[in-house]
Amino acid sequence: MEQKLSDQHVETLKTLPKVLRQIHEQLDKRIVGQDRLIDQLLITIFCRGHCLLIGVPGLAKTLLVHTLGEIADLEFNRVQFTPDMMPSDITGTEIVEENPTTGQRQFRFIRGPVFTQLLLADEINRTPPKTQAALLEAMQEHAVTAAGKTMRLKEPFFVVATQNPIEQEGTYPLPEAQLDRFMFSLNVDYPEFDEEVEVMQRTTRDELPKLDKVLSAEQIIAIQAAVRQVHIPESVAKRIVKIVSATRPGCNGALPVVEKYVRWGAGPRACQYIALAGKVVAALNKRFNVSDRDLLHGARPVLRHRVLLNYHAEADRRSVESIIDEVVATVK
């Protein structure tokens, strides 16, 4: 059943293209290129999702997230994950302190870096699974349970994690249950030749461009609420489910290429995220109904880390992206 957008939601969605343009203008003062990556990261935020950035060091992943927090006027924390990090280093810990008035000792909870609005989890695969799991509740429930109490996190709350795809020594691959909490997995590519020249010119000068705050936490929350009211026609919704189902070997609708190369397919959360990404793309194009072509923007980044390949794919040098593209093109 189609939901009718309120006048307030309509006005909020109409401002979305302008908001995106203003964010790009500010980010361009510090970030060279990466326009598509920025769009996809913002789609994640407008969908209340979390994002995984995969790229070699030096591609401005950290700078991008830090700058985004600055222009959006969000509380920002960065955690550099290491092998010796404990879960309490993320969520917080209790300390014993003495009351100066009564002389009695009491416990006090010191909040960890997860108590923020934009959390950058740098090199998340550098820390053991026990510490990685400390983020699970925060990412899913927007809450932290510690010292016997459940504490809500300040809204809006996002986790942007980074991974180095090259150096694998001393790393702990994220388990599938945690990967599934990330809406998008985005590959950060090398800049083009002219962009790299511009990066070199900018970063070797002693100047830091001043940024304007163009987005508030309240605006983000309003956009998130409005985006969820965008309508998805039944035919488009069925195609989303067919695409995701087609990635599951052994299930009805699985394609031959999936049966041959895929070990494990995507779960129901992939359907939700492809639909949400389509809603944002539709709103950015000043439409309040999701079309088939809107789905193309979310298929790759949503399915990339949810479709696990087998040894046949490695032997035949098939990438997960090529299989996703074949599934999307085949399912009508």
VEXTIBA-937926 format. One record per residue (C-alpha): y, z negated, x negated; residue in one letter. Coordinates in steps of 0.02 Angstrom, whole numbers. Each point is the difference from the previous one (the first is absolute). Layout:
pt north: Y, up: Z, east: X, code: A
...
This chain:
pt north: 0, up: 0, east: 0, code: M
pt north: 169, up: 51, east: -72, code: E
pt north: 121, up: -141, east: -35, code: Q
pt north: 180, up: 26, east: 51, code: K
pt north: 120, up: -35, east: -142, code: L
pt north: 141, up: -117, east: 40, code: S
pt north: 178, up: 57, east: -34, code: D
pt north: 7, up: -120, east: -147, code: Q
pt north: -157, up: 75, east: -78, code: H
pt north: 67, up: 176, east: 25, code: V
pt north: 163, up: -43, east: -88, code: E
pt north: -94, up: -82, east: -143, code: T
pt north: -112, up: 151, east: -24, code: L
pt north: 149, up: 118, east: 4, code: K
pt north: 74, up: -91, east: -150, code: T
pt north: -160, up: 18, east: -103, code: L
pt north: 41, up: 168, east: -84, code: P
pt north: 172, up: -66, east: -49, code: K
pt north: -76, up: -161, east: -69, code: V
pt north: -124, up: 100, east: -103, code: L
pt north: 139, up: 109, east: -70, code: R
pt north: 105, up: -152, east: -47, code: Q
pt north: -148, up: -81, east: -89, code: I
pt north: -31, up: 159, east: -99, code: H
pt north: 184, up: 8, east: -51, code: E
pt north: -8, up: -175, east: -71, code: Q
pt north: -170, up: 21, east: -84, code: L
pt north: 59, up: 163, east: -80, code: D
pt north: 125, up: -102, east: -101, code: K
pt north: -145, up: -78, east: -98, code: R
pt north: -156, up: 102, east: 40, code: I
pt north: -15, up: 183, east: -51, code: V
pt north: -107, up: 107, east: 116, code: G
pt north: -152, up: -77, east: 86, code: Q
pt north: 73, up: 44, east: 171, code: D
pt north: -170, up: 21, east: 83, code: R
pt north: -62, up: -164, east: -73, code: L
pt north: 155, up: -89, east: 66, code: I
pt north: -24, up: 74, east: 174, code: D
pt north: -181, up: -58, east: 4, code: Q
pt north: 45, up: -174, east: -60, code: L
pt north: 133, up: -14, east: 136, code: L
pt north: -124, up: 61, east: 132, code: I
pt north: -113, up: -144, east: -54, code: T
pt north: 140, up: -126, east: 20, code: I
pt north: 52, up: 66, east: 171, code: F
pt north: -182, up: -17, east: 56, code: C
pt north: -14, up: -182, east: -59, code: R
pt north: -125, up: 56, east: -130, code: G
pt north: -35, up: -35, east: -183, code: H
pt north: -6, up: 129, east: -139, code: C
pt north: -101, up: 29, east: -158, code: L
pt north: 85, up: 102, east: -138, code: L
pt north: -115, up: 77, east: -130, code: I
pt north: 77, up: 74, east: -156, code: G
pt north: 11, up: -16, east: -189, code: V
pt north: 131, up: -117, east: -76, code: P
pt north: 180, up: 58, east: -12, code: G
pt north: 16, up: 95, east: 164, code: L
pt north: 127, up: -121, east: 76, code: A
pt north: -120, up: -80, east: 125, code: K
pt north: 71, up: -174, east: -29, code: T
pt north: 179, up: 63, east: -4, code: L
pt north: -24, up: 92, east: 165, code: L
pt north: -64, up: -153, east: 92, code: V
pt north: 130, up: -116, east: -76, code: H
pt north: 141, up: 121, east: 45, code: T
pt north: -66, up: 19, east: 177, code: L
pt north: 4, up: -188, east: 23, code: G
pt north: 178, up: -3, east: -64, code: E
pt north: 72, up: 132, east: 116, code: I
pt north: -98, up: -69, east: 149, code: A
pt north: 66, up: -175, east: -31, code: D
pt north: -176, up: -73, east: -5, code: L
pt north: -65, up: -149, east: -96, code: E
pt north: -97, up: 71, east: -147, code: F
pt north: -132, up: -76, east: -114, code: N
pt north: -104, up: 81, east: -135, code: R
pt north: -169, up: -64, east: -61, code: V
pt north: -73, up: 69, east: -161, code: Q
pt north: -187, up: -22, east: 24, code: F
pt north: -103, up: -59, east: -150, code: T
pt north: -184, up: -46, east: -24, code: P
pt north: 39, up: -186, east: -12, code: D
pt north: 101, up: -9, east: 162, code: M
pt north: -60, up: -121, east: 134, code: M
pt north: 19, up: 16, east: 191, code: P
pt north: 124, up: -145, east: 0, code: S
pt north: 112, up: 103, east: -114, code: D
pt north: 22, up: 117, east: 149, code: I
pt north: 1, up: -114, east: 151, code: T
pt north: 71, up: -160, east: -77, code: G
pt north: -63, up: -172, east: -47, code: T
pt north: 19, up: -184, east: 41, code: E
pt north: 80, up: -118, east: -124, code: I
pt north: 13, up: -189, east: 1, code: V
pt north: 176, up: -70, east: -9, code: E
pt north: 72, up: -173, east: 15, code: E
pt north: 123, up: -43, east: 137, code: N
pt north: 152, up: -73, east: -93, code: P
pt north: 43, up: -111, east: 148, code: T
pt north: -168, up: -77, east: 43, code: T
pt north: -91, up: 27, east: -163, code: G
pt north: -148, up: 71, east: 94, code: Q
pt north: -90, up: 154, east: -61, code: R
pt north: -21, up: 147, east: 118, code: Q
pt north: -58, up: 180, east: -2, code: F
pt north: 124, up: 142, east: 10, code: R
pt north: -47, up: 183, east: 20, code: F
pt north: 85, up: 121, east: -119, code: I
pt north: 2, up: 172, east: 79, code: R
pt north: -66, up: 145, east: -103, code: G
pt north: 73, up: 175, east: -21, code: P
pt north: -89, up: 63, east: 158, code: V
pt north: 134, up: -90, east: 102, code: F
pt north: 120, up: 146, east: -1, code: T
pt north: 33, up: 159, east: 99, code: Q
pt north: -40, up: 134, east: -128, code: L
pt north: -136, up: -45, east: -125, code: L
pt north: -39, up: 112, east: -148, code: L
pt north: -177, up: -34, east: -60, code: A
pt north: 6, up: 83, east: -171, code: D
pt north: -169, up: 59, east: -70, code: E
pt north: -96, up: -86, east: 139, code: I
pt north: -166, up: 55, east: -75, code: N
pt north: 34, up: -105, east: -156, code: R
pt north: -47, up: -163, east: 87, code: T
pt north: -171, up: -63, east: 59, code: P
pt north: -55, up: 26, east: 182, code: P
pt north: 28, up: -184, east: 42, code: K
pt north: 185, up: 18, east: -38, code: T
pt north: 11, up: 172, east: 82, code: Q
pt north: -70, up: -80, east: 157, code: A
pt north: 146, up: -121, east: 5, code: A
pt north: 102, up: 144, east: 69, code: L
pt north: -121, up: 45, east: 140, code: L
pt north: 59, up: -127, east: 128, code: E
pt north: 182, up: 31, east: -42, code: A
pt north: -20, up: 189, east: 21, code: M
pt north: -97, up: -9, east: 162, code: Q
pt north: 70, up: -152, east: 88, code: E
pt north: 172, up: -15, east: -82, code: H
pt north: -43, up: -182, east: -30, code: A
pt north: -66, up: -111, east: -139, code: V
pt north: -119, up: -146, east: 22, code: T
pt north: 19, up: -130, east: -137, code: A
pt north: -11, up: -189, east: -11, code: A
pt north: -80, up: 0, east: 173, code: G
pt north: 149, up: 84, east: 82, code: K
pt north: 32, up: 177, east: 60, code: T
pt north: 174, up: 60, east: -44, code: M
pt north: 76, up: 159, east: 71, code: R
pt north: 82, up: 123, east: -118, code: L
pt north: 176, up: 62, east: 30, code: K
pt north: 9, up: 166, east: 91, code: E
pt north: -2, up: 140, east: -43, code: P
pt north: -135, up: -22, east: -133, code: F
pt north: -72, up: 138, east: -111, code: F
pt north: -113, up: 7, east: -150, code: V
pt north: 18, up: 146, east: -120, code: V
pt north: -135, up: -5, east: -134, code: A
pt north: -14, up: 108, east: -156, code: T
pt north: -151, up: 57, east: -100, code: Q
pt north: -20, up: 90, east: -166, code: N
pt north: -134, up: 134, east: 27, code: P
pt north: -32, up: 31, east: -186, code: I
pt north: -32, up: -163, east: -91, code: E
pt north: -151, up: -79, east: 86, code: Q
pt north: -52, up: -125, east: -135, code: E
pt north: 20, up: -177, east: 63, code: G
pt north: 35, up: 51, east: 180, code: T
pt north: -77, up: -54, east: 164, code: Y
pt north: -8, up: 140, east: 130, code: P
pt north: 65, up: -51, east: 169, code: L
pt north: -141, up: -30, east: 126, code: P
pt north: -6, up: 114, east: 151, code: E
pt north: 51, up: -142, east: 117, code: A
pt north: 163, up: -21, east: -93, code: Q
pt north: 31, up: 186, east: -24, code: L
pt north: -13, up: 17, east: 189, code: D
pt north: 151, up: -115, east: 19, code: R
pt north: 111, up: 129, east: -83, code: F
pt north: 65, up: 130, east: 121, code: M
pt north: 38, up: 133, east: -133, code: F
pt north: -68, up: 34, east: -173, code: S
pt north: 129, up: 107, east: -90, code: L
pt north: -20, up: 92, east: -165, code: N
pt north: 157, up: -7, east: -108, code: V
pt north: 11, up: 163, east: -97, code: D
pt north: 92, up: 47, east: -158, code: Y
pt north: 177, up: 65, east: 29, code: P
pt north: 44, up: 184, east: -12, code: E
pt north: 77, up: 64, east: -162, code: F
pt north: 181, up: -5, east: 60, code: D
pt north: -29, up: -170, east: 80, code: E
pt north: -68, up: -71, east: -162, code: E
pt north: 152, up: 64, east: -94, code: V
pt north: 110, up: -89, east: 128, code: E
pt north: -103, up: -160, east: -17, code: V
pt north: 24, up: 3, east: -189, code: M
pt north: 187, up: 28, east: 17, code: Q
pt north: 23, up: -140, east: 126, code: R
pt north: -108, up: -132, east: -83, code: T
pt north: 78, up: 20, east: -172, code: T
pt north: 174, up: -41, east: 64, code: R
pt north: 62, up: -178, east: 18, code: D
pt north: 48, up: 5, east: 182, code: E
pt north: -77, up: -62, east: 162, code: L
pt north: 57, up: 85, east: 160, code: P
pt north: 61, up: -116, east: 137, code: K
pt north: -102, up: 7, east: 159, code: L
pt north: 56, up: -25, east: 180, code: D
pt north: -105, up: -95, east: 125, code: K
pt north: -40, up: 126, east: 136, code: V
pt north: -141, up: -89, east: 92, code: L
pt north: -30, up: -178, east: 59, code: S
pt north: -157, up: -96, east: 43, code: A
pt north: 53, up: -1, east: 183, code: E
pt north: 15, up: 190, east: 0, code: Q
pt north: -173, up: 20, east: -76, code: I
pt north: -76, up: -113, east: 133, code: I
pt north: 89, up: 98, east: 138, code: A
pt north: -62, up: 166, east: -72, code: I
pt north: -178, up: -66, east: -12, code: Q
pt north: 3, up: -52, east: 182, code: A
pt north: 76, up: 165, east: 58, code: A
pt north: -123, up: 107, east: -100, code: V
pt north: -148, up: -79, east: 91, code: R
pt north: 70, up: 61, east: 166, code: Q
pt north: -10, up: 184, east: -51, code: V
pt north: -130, up: 86, east: 110, code: H
pt north: -162, up: 77, east: -64, code: I
pt north: -75, up: 130, east: 120, code: P
pt north: -184, up: -24, east: 37, code: E
pt north: -47, up: 164, east: -84, code: S
pt north: 84, up: -55, east: -163, code: V
pt north: -79, up: -173, east: 10, code: A
pt north: -172, up: 79, east: 20, code: K
pt north: 29, up: 112, east: -151, code: R
pt north: 46, up: -152, east: -106, code: I
pt north: -164, up: -86, east: 47, code: V
pt north: -97, up: 162, east: -31, code: K
pt north: 77, up: 19, east: -173, code: I
pt north: -42, up: -178, east: -50, code: V
pt north: -175, up: 9, east: 77, code: S
pt north: -32, up: 162, east: -95, code: A
pt north: 17, up: -95, east: -166, code: T
pt north: -151, up: -110, east: 39, code: R
pt north: -165, up: 68, east: -64, code: P
pt north: -144, up: -22, east: 121, code: G
pt north: 114, up: -11, east: 153, code: C
pt north: 24, up: 125, east: 140, code: N
pt north: 132, up: 126, east: -51, code: G
pt north: -21, up: -21, east: -188, code: A
pt north: 27, up: 165, east: -90, code: L
pt north: -125, up: 74, east: -125, code: P
pt north: 123, up: -28, east: -143, code: V
pt north: 8, up: -184, east: 50, code: V
pt north: -189, up: -18, east: 10, code: E
pt north: -15, up: 74, east: -174, code: K
pt north: 142, up: -86, east: -93, code: Y
pt north: 52, up: -160, east: 93, code: V
pt north: -87, up: -167, east: -23, code: R
pt north: 107, up: -98, east: 124, code: W
pt north: 129, up: 54, east: 126, code: G
pt north: 158, up: -74, east: 74, code: A
pt north: 2, up: -138, east: 131, code: G
pt north: 100, up: -21, east: 161, code: P
pt north: 154, up: -65, east: -92, code: R
pt north: 23, up: 177, east: -69, code: A
pt north: 23, up: 64, east: 179, code: C
pt north: 137, up: -129, east: 31, code: Q
pt north: 94, up: 42, east: -160, code: Y
pt north: -8, up: 189, east: 22, code: I
pt north: 68, up: -24, east: 176, code: A
pt north: 141, up: -115, east: -58, code: L
pt north: 49, up: 119, east: -141, code: A
pt north: 5, up: 141, east: 127, code: G
pt north: 117, up: -102, east: 110, code: K
pt north: 123, up: -24, east: -142, code: V
pt north: -6, up: 184, east: -49, code: V
pt north: 30, up: 50, east: 182, code: A
pt north: 150, up: -118, east: 12, code: A
pt north: 71, up: 69, east: -163, code: L
pt north: -8, up: 173, east: 79, code: N
pt north: 92, up: -67, east: 154, code: K
pt north: -153, up: 7, east: 112, code: R
pt north: -76, up: -140, east: 102, code: F
pt north: -174, up: 78, east: 13, code: N
pt north: -124, up: 19, east: -144, code: V
pt north: -61, up: 177, east: -31, code: S
pt north: -149, up: 67, east: -97, code: D
pt north: 106, up: 46, east: -150, code: R
pt north: 66, up: -178, east: -13, code: D
pt north: -176, up: -59, east: -44, code: L
pt north: -2, up: 101, east: -161, code: L
pt north: 126, up: -118, east: -81, code: H
pt north: -114, up: -151, east: 15, code: G
pt north: -176, up: 70, east: -22, code: A
pt north: -5, up: 6, east: -190, code: R
pt north: 86, up: -165, east: -43, code: P
pt north: -96, up: -94, east: 137, code: V
pt north: -173, up: 71, east: -39, code: L
pt north: 14, up: 16, east: -190, code: R
pt north: -57, up: -179, east: -35, code: H
pt north: -115, up: -15, east: 151, code: R
pt north: -115, up: 148, east: -35, code: V
pt north: -121, up: -43, east: -141, code: L
pt north: -85, up: 145, east: -90, code: L
pt north: -177, up: 5, east: -70, code: N
pt north: -68, up: 65, east: -165, code: Y
pt north: -19, up: 177, east: 72, code: H
pt north: 189, up: 12, east: 19, code: A
pt north: 24, up: -56, east: -180, code: E
pt north: -128, up: 126, east: -62, code: A
pt north: 81, up: 142, east: 98, code: D
pt north: 176, up: -61, east: -45, code: R
pt north: 54, up: -20, east: 180, code: R
pt north: 152, up: -108, east: 28, code: S
pt north: 21, up: -114, east: 150, code: V
pt north: 160, up: 94, east: 45, code: E
pt north: -91, up: 167, east: 11, code: S
pt north: -130, up: -75, east: 116, code: I
pt north: 133, up: -81, east: 111, code: I
pt north: 94, up: 166, east: 11, code: D
pt north: -161, up: 90, east: 50, code: E
pt north: -36, up: -129, east: 135, code: V
pt north: 177, up: 10, east: 71, code: V
pt north: -2, up: 190, east: -1, code: A
pt north: -171, up: 9, east: 85, code: T
pt north: 23, up: -131, east: 138, code: V
pt north: 99, up: 76, east: 143, code: K
